[in-house]
């Protein structure tokens, strides 16, 4: 099935998600009549209404009246009334991955994938291309203030796409250049095993019709690229001395990160990025390496990276209340948690209060032993109930079990279980002091709590 060449009425189920909203926005820009539905209206879907998308609350069979095509997100199961009605009427149905694959073919696609760092790297790459006056298109998994959106359809030759591996979406994309940030055991509920996940990354890499930029620090990626070297135009980056683009002397504070970058000829480039973190240095080096190979002048790359201010929910400053700094981050995987806490530790706050909302019973089960060892840089740790994301509970997988195991390991001075927001806010009020940082880590609904605590 292909994207209609003539204007069509397209109904999107699950339109409030960042990925689906970006698809809706691009389809509107292409001249299609777009409508969609979701269980609630959020900031993202409100922005779609401004550009003419009809957003409906709730899923009802009548929502597909008069539509030519239905697009459904991965989260929508076959029991959805709109999906069932579309099937019964013979209305064509595409899944998100299929539609994104079609969209990836309207421009030359630069796809960014990896277990972590996709959103930041996609946002930085899009910003550099825009600042270089190359008018890129982009689809990003989070709203970026500097880009004023999470999507755009430009007139330039490149479309930068955050290529999601969680459900195999990236295998449908037509990639003319790729960045692969890392590869860890994740999304095993979909893949079934780490070997299957690695196999999907191998297929994505080999299918790239152009340069593949990958992180040499990652042992799985290193081996994978070695195995496919004869089929791939690959260039590495990282802190490993053998990296084509070598990162050294990383220094981070509350507001930025600086480092020395040595290109394949070992010419020195001084780089500063307008958000902190060692992982941000690596992500920005990936952007530099990729765009350097695509011929973007280095002066544009360096100046744009220095002006980069981040994406929503990526070490995002959400306010200061009572002398306490509040920062929110999407981190929910052990590696992400460690990287975010490492970044926080470099900020020089008196104490770090980490509020963690576990995400999905299956994920907690798969990464339990690594998860409970991820919080050692926190001074005080507050664990909420698991955000189920629609999953059924698993026996023995509870927030209490997480708390008990962290306490037994002894890496954090004080660990508290907060089964309700009321108890969480009471605990924070009793412990927070001026000069502290309160860092919320959540892939769920625990955001912007500072104004509720004080």
C-alpha positions in Angstrom: 0.0 0.0 0.0 1.3 3.5 -0.9 0.7 7.0 0.2 -2.2 8.5 -1.9 -0.9 10.7 -4.7 -4.1 12.8 -4.7 -5.5 14.6 -1.7 -7.3 12.0 0.6 -9.2 12.1 3.8 -7.0 10.2 6.3 -8.0 9.2 9.8 -5.3 8.6 12.4 -6.0 6.5 15.4 -3.9 7.5 18.4 -3.1 10.9 17.1 -2.0 12.5 20.4 1.3 10.6 20.5 4.4 12.4 19.4 5.1 10.0 16.5 1.5 9.9 15.2 1.1 13.7 15.6 4.2 14.2 13.4 2.8 12.0 10.7 -0.5 13.9 10.9 1.3 17.2 10.5 3.4 16.0 7.5 0.3 14.6 5.8 -1.5 17.9 6.2 1.5 19.7 4.7 1.3 17.3 1.8 -2.2 18.5 1.1 -4.3 15.6 2.6 -7.4 16.2 4.8 -6.3 14.8 8.1 -8.4 13.9 11.1 -7.8 11.7 14.1 -8.9 10.4 17.5 -7.5 9.6 20.9 -8.6 9.1 24.4 -7.7 12.6 25.4 -6.6 15.9 24.0 -3.1 17.1 25.0 -0.7 19.9 24.1 0.4 18.0 20.9 -3.1 17.5 19.6 -4.1 21.1 20.4 -1.3 22.2 18.1 -2.6 20.0 15.4 -6.0 21.6 15.7 -4.3 25.0 15.0 -3.1 23.7 11.6 -6.5 22.4 10.6 -6.5 18.8 11.8 -9.9 17.6 13.2 -9.0 15.9 16.5 -11.8 13.8 18.1 -11.9 12.6 21.7 -12.7 8.9 22.1 -12.7 5.9 19.7 -16.1 5.4 17.9 -16.9 3.5 14.7 -18.6 6.6 13.3 -15.2 8.4 13.3 -14.2 6.7 10.1 -17.3 7.9 8.1 -16.2 9.3 4.8 -12.5 8.5 5.1 -10.2 7.1 2.4 -7.5 5.7 4.6 -6.9 4.8 8.3 -3.5 4.9 10.0 -3.2 3.3 13.4 -0.4 3.5 15.9 1.4 0.4 17.2 -0.5 0.8 20.5 -3.9 0.3 18.8 -5.1 -3.3 18.9 -7.4 -5.0 16.5 -10.3 -4.6 18.9 -10.4 -0.9 18.5 -13.9 0.1 17.2 -12.6 2.4 14.5 -10.1 -0.2 13.3 -12.9 -2.9 13.2 -15.2 -0.6 11.4 -12.6 0.4 8.8 -11.9 -3.3 8.2 -15.6 -4.2 7.8 -16.1 -1.4 5.3 -13.0 -2.3 3.3 -11.3 1.0 4.1 -7.5 0.6 3.6 -5.5 0.4 6.8 -1.9 1.3 7.4 0.2 0.9 10.5 2.4 3.7 11.7 5.6 2.0 10.4 4.1 1.6 6.9 3.0 5.3 6.7 6.4 6.5 8.0 8.1 4.4 5.4 6.0 6.0 2.7 6.8 9.5 4.1 10.6 8.6 4.2 10.5 8.3 0.4 9.4 11.9 -0.4 12.9 13.2 0.5 16.4 11.8 1.0 16.1 10.4 4.5 18.7 10.7 7.3 17.6 8.2 9.9 18.7 8.2 13.5 18.2 5.1 15.6 19.6 3.4 18.7 18.4 2.3 22.1 19.1 5.8 23.6 19.8 9.3 22.3 17.6 9.2 19.2 15.5 12.3 20.0 18.5 14.5 21.0 20.5 13.5 18.0 17.6 13.9 15.6 16.9 17.3 17.0 20.5 18.5 16.8 20.9 17.2 13.3 17.7 18.9 12.2 18.7 22.2 13.8 22.1 22.2 12.2 20.6 21.6 8.7 18.1 24.4 9.3 20.8 26.8 10.6 22.8 25.9 7.5 19.9 27.2 5.4 19.3 23.8 3.9 15.5 23.8 4.8 15.3 20.2 6.0 12.2 18.2 6.8 12.1 16.4 10.1 10.1 14.0 12.3 11.2 14.0 15.9 9.9 12.0 18.9 9.5 15.1 21.1 8.7 18.8 20.7 11.7 21.0 20.2 11.2 24.7 21.1 14.0 25.9 18.8 12.4 24.1 15.9 8.9 25.2 17.0 7.5 21.7 16.4 8.3 18.0 16.3 7.8 17.9 12.5 8.3 20.0 9.5 8.1 19.6 5.7 10.9 21.7 4.1 11.9 22.2 0.5 15.4 20.9 1.0 16.7 17.5 -0.1 17.0 16.0 3.4 14.4 14.6 5.8 15.7 13.8 9.3 13.7 11.0 10.9 13.9 9.6 14.5 13.8 5.9 13.5 12.1 3.9 16.2 13.3 0.4 16.7 10.8 -0.5 19.4 8.3 -2.1 17.0 10.5 -2.6 13.9 9.4 0.7 12.4 13.0 1.5 11.3 13.0 -1.4 8.9 10.4 0.2 6.7 12.4 3.4 6.2 14.3 4.3 3.1 17.5 5.6 4.6 20.2 7.4 2.6 22.3 8.1 5.7 22.0 6.7 9.2 23.2 7.4 12.7 23.2 4.5 15.2 23.8 5.7 18.7 23.9 2.4 20.6 22.4 -1.0 21.0 21.2 -2.5 24.2 18.8 -5.2 25.4 15.5 -3.4 25.1 12.0 -4.0 23.7 12.3 -7.7 24.2 8.5 -7.9 24.6 8.4 -7.2 20.8 11.6 -9.0 19.6 11.6 -11.9 22.0 15.4 -12.1 22.3 18.5 -9.9 22.1 19.7 -11.8 19.0 16.4 -10.9 17.2 16.9 -7.2 18.1 20.5 -7.3 16.9 19.3 -8.9 13.7 16.9 -6.1 13.1 19.7 -3.5 13.6 21.8 -5.5 11.1 19.1 -5.4 8.5 18.6 -1.6 9.1 22.3 -0.9 8.8 22.8 -3.0 5.6 19.8 -1.4 4.0 21.2 2.1 4.4 22.1 3.5 1.0 24.9 5.8 2.2 27.1 6.5 5.2 26.4 4.8 8.5 27.7 6.7 11.6 28.0 4.5 14.7 29.4 4.7 18.2 32.5 2.6 18.6 32.1 2.7 22.4 29.2 0.2 22.0 30.6 -3.4 22.0 27.5 -4.8 20.3 27.6 -2.2 17.5 31.3 -2.6 17.1 30.9 -6.3 16.4 27.9 -5.8 14.2 29.6 -3.3 12.0 32.7 -5.6 11.8 30.4 -8.4 10.6 28.8 -6.2 7.9 31.8 -4.1 7.0 32.0 -5.2 3.4 28.4 -4.2 2.8 28.4 -0.8 4.6 30.1 2.6 4.3 30.7 3.0 8.0 32.3 5.7 10.1 32.8 5.5 13.9 32.7 8.1 16.7 33.3 7.9 20.4 35.9 8.1 23.1 37.7 4.9 21.9 41.0 5.9 20.5 40.3 4.0 17.3 37.2 6.1 16.5 37.2 8.0 13.2 35.7 11.0 15.0 37.4 11.0 18.5 35.9 12.7 21.5 38.3 13.7 24.3 38.5 16.0 27.3 34.8 16.2 28.0 33.8 18.9 30.6 30.2 19.4 31.6 28.4 21.8 33.9 24.8 22.7 34.6 24.2 24.4 31.3 26.6 23.0 28.6 29.2 20.4 27.7 32.5 21.1 26.0 35.0 18.7 24.4 37.7 18.2 21.8 36.8 16.5 18.6 39.5 15.0 16.4 38.4 14.2 12.8 39.7 11.2 10.8 42.8 13.2 9.8 43.1 14.1 13.5 42.4 17.8 13.0 41.2 19.4 16.2 37.7 20.9 16.4 36.6 22.6 19.7 32.9 21.8 20.3 30.5 23.2 22.8 26.8 22.1 23.1 24.2 24.2 24.9 23.0 21.4 27.1 25.0 19.3 29.6 26.0 15.7 29.7 28.7 13.3 28.6 26.1 11.4 26.5 25.2 14.7 24.8 28.8 15.1 23.8 28.6 11.7 22.1 25.3 12.5 20.4 26.5 15.8 19.1 29.7 14.1 17.8 27.4 11.7 15.8 25.6 14.7 14.3 29.0 16.3 13.5 30.3 13.1 11.9 27.2 12.5 9.8 26.8 16.1 8.5 30.5 16.4 7.9 30.3 13.5 5.5 27.3 15.0 3.8 29.3 18.2 3.1 27.7 20.6 5.6 30.4 23.3 6.5 31.9 22.7 9.9 31.4 26.3 11.0 27.6 25.8 10.7 27.8 22.6 12.6 29.8 24.0 15.5 27.9 27.2 15.9 24.5 25.4 15.7 25.5 22.8 18.3 26.6 25.6 20.7 23.1 27.2 20.3 21.2 23.9 20.8 18.9 24.2 23.8 17.4 20.7 24.1 14.1 18.9 23.5 11.2 18.4 25.7 11.7 15.9 28.6 15.5 15.6 27.9 17.1 17.1 31.0 14.5 19.8 30.8 14.6 22.6 33.3 11.0 23.0 34.6 11.4 25.7 37.2 12.9 26.7 40.5 10.7 26.7 43.6 11.8 27.4 47.1 15.4 27.5 46.0 15.1 24.0 44.6 15.9 23.4 40.9 13.5 21.0 39.1 14.6 19.1 36.0 12.6 16.5 34.1 13.9 13.7 32.0 12.4 10.8 30.0 15.0 8.3 31.2 13.5 4.9 32.2 16.1 2.4 31.0 19.1 1.7 33.3 21.7 3.2 30.9 19.6 6.3 30.5 19.1 6.7 34.2 22.9 6.4 34.8 23.7 8.9 32.1 21.1 11.4 33.4 22.3 11.1 37.0 25.9 11.4 35.8 24.9 14.7 34.1 23.2 15.9 37.3 26.2 15.1 39.4 28.3 17.4 37.3 26.0 20.3 38.0 27.2 21.0 41.5 23.9 20.9 43.4 24.0 20.4 47.1 22.0 17.2 46.9 20.3 15.2 44.2 16.7 14.0 44.9 15.7 11.5 42.2 12.1 10.7 41.7 11.7 7.6 39.6 8.5 6.3 38.0 9.1 2.7 36.8 7.8 2.1 33.3 6.0 -1.2 32.3 6.0 -4.4 34.3 7.7 -6.2 31.4 10.5 -3.7 31.1 11.2 -3.7 34.9 11.3 -7.5 34.8 13.7 -7.6 31.9 16.2 -5.1 33.4 15.6 -5.5 37.1 19.2 -6.3 38.2 20.6 -3.4 36.1 17.8 -1.1 37.2 18.4 -1.4 40.9 22.1 -0.6 40.4 21.4 2.6 38.4 20.7 5.1 41.1 24.0 5.4 43.0 24.6 9.0 42.1 21.3 10.0 43.8 21.4 11.2 47.4 17.7 10.6 48.1 15.6 8.3 45.9 11.8 8.3 45.7 10.1 5.4 43.9 6.5 5.6 42.7 4.1 2.9 41.6 4.9 1.3 38.2 3.4 3.1 35.3 1.7 0.2 33.5 1.2 1.7 30.1 -1.8 -0.7 29.8 0.1 -3.9 30.8 -1.2 -6.4 33.3 0.9 -6.8 36.5 3.5 -9.5 36.7 4.0 -11.6 39.9 6.8 -10.3 42.0 7.4 -7.2 39.9 6.5 -4.3 42.1 7.9 -0.9 43.2 8.3 -2.3 46.7 10.5 -5.1 45.3 12.6 -2.4 43.6 12.9 -0.4 46.8 13.8 -3.5 48.9 16.6 -4.5 46.5 18.1 -1.0 46.3 18.1 -0.8 50.0 19.8 -4.2 50.3 22.5 -3.1 47.9 23.2 0.0 50.0 24.2 2.3 47.1 21.7 5.1 48.0 21.6 6.7 51.4 17.8 7.0 51.6 15.2 5.2 49.5 11.5 5.8 49.9 8.4 4.1 48.3 5.7 6.7 47.5 2.5 4.8 46.4 0.6 8.1 45.7 1.4 11.6 44.5 0.1 12.9 47.8 2.7 10.9 49.7 5.4 11.8 47.2 4.8 15.5 47.5 4.7 15.2 51.3 8.1 13.4 51.3 9.6 16.0 49.0 8.4 18.9 51.1 10.0 17.2 54.1 13.3 16.7 52.5 14.0 19.3 49.9 16.3 22.3 50.8 17.5 25.3 48.9 20.4 24.4 46.7 19.1 20.9 46.0 18.1 19.4 42.6 14.9 17.5 42.2 15.2 15.2 39.1 12.1 13.4 37.9 12.8 10.3 35.7 9.7 9.0 34.0 8.3 7.7 30.7 4.8 8.0 32.1 2.9 10.9 33.5 5.1 12.2 36.3 6.2 15.6 35.0 6.3 19.3 36.1 5.8 18.5 39.8 7.7 21.6 41.2 4.7 23.8 41.3 2.7 21.1 43.0 5.2 20.5 45.7 5.6 24.1 46.7 
